[in-house]
Amino acid sequence: MDWKIDYLKEDGIVYVKMLNPISLEGTIQLCVEANAFAREHQAHRYLIDHRGVDMAMSITDIKNVPYKFKEVGADFTGETAILLDSSSPSRDRFEFLKNVLYLASMHFELFDDKEKAVTWLKSV
């Protein structure tokens, strides 16, 4: 498994720790699993921790993410915080992903501080 899903009960947040870079197909599988996990816990906020793990998707893959989400019925209408290292070499691609998802009415924000990400998620 390239990720671990947990529930931060005190914050009502689904926490995903990335363990390895994943492809577009892996990203879609992760989203399906995270959505099912969120439904079990009646959660609608996600914290995806990419610290120490680069993005493996190409620009073309990133452009296709919203369409793939819709194909598999993944629902990311809640808020999602992506946690990155401040010097992540993938930061530009994550910024692009954030913009692509924004255009698809999905709200993702990037953070390099876990406390700030949790505070933001709890405020929305």
N, C-alpha and C positions, 0 to 999 in steps of 0.2 A: 504494500500500500504506500502511496506517495504522499499521503496526508493523514492527519488524525483529527477527528471531529469530537468536540466536547461541548458541554453546556455550562456557561458561567451563570449559575442559577441566581446569585445575588444581583446580577446586572441584567438578567433576561436576554443574554447574548449567546448566539451560536459562535463558538470559537473554532477556527480551522487552522491548524499548524501545518504548513507545507513542509514536507520532508525532502522532496526532490523536485526538480523542474518537471513540468507536465506539458504534454502536447494539447492541441485543441480538443482532441477526443477525451483526454484525461480531464481537461477543464470542464467539459460538459458532464462527464461522469461525476466529478466532484460536486457540481451544481445540483445534479439530481439527488445525490446522497445528502447534501447539506439541506436541500429543500425538504426532503422526507424527515430528516432529523429535526428541523425547525418546526414542522407540523406536529410532530410527536410532543414537542415542548411548548407548543403555542407561542413560538418566538417569531419575530419579524426583523430582527437586527443581527447582522453578521460581522464578525471580526476575522479577517483572513490574514494570518501572519506569514508573510513572505520573507521575513528576515533570514538572511543566509542562503536564500534560494533564488536564483535568477529565473526570469521568465523564458520559457522555451518556445513560445508562439511567435510566428512571423507576423509582419504587418498585415498580410493577407488573412492569416488566421484570425487576428484580432478583429478585422473588419467583419468577419463572419460570425463572431460570438453571439450577437443578439439574435440572428436568424437561427442558429443552432439551439439557443436557449428556448426559443419559441417552438421549434420542432419537437423537443422533448418535454415541453410543458413546464420548464423550469420557471418559477415565479420569483423574481427578485424585485418586487415592488416595495419591499422594505429597504432600510438603509444598510449600506455595506461600507465598512472601513477596511482598507488594505494597509497593512503595516509593513513598511520597507525599511531597510537600512538607509541611513541618510546618504550614503555614497553608493547605493545600488547601481550597477551598470545597466540594469533594466528599467531605471526610473522613467526614461523617455517613452518606452513602450507601455508602461503602466499609465502614464499621463495620456497617451493615445487611447488606451483601453477605456480610461475614465471618460474621455470625450465621446468615444463611440457609444458607450453605454448611456451617457447622458442624452444623446440624440434619440436613443431608444426608450427614453423615460425611465431609466434605471439610475438611481442615485448612489454613486460610489465616490468616496473621498480617500485621499492618500495621506498617511501619517508616518512619522518616524519615531513617535513616542506612544507607547501603549496606553498610558494613562490619559493622554489627550484624545486618543481614538475612542476609548471607553466613555470618557466624559461627553464627547460629541454624540456617540450613539445613544447614550442615555438622555440626551437633550432633544432628540428628534422623535 
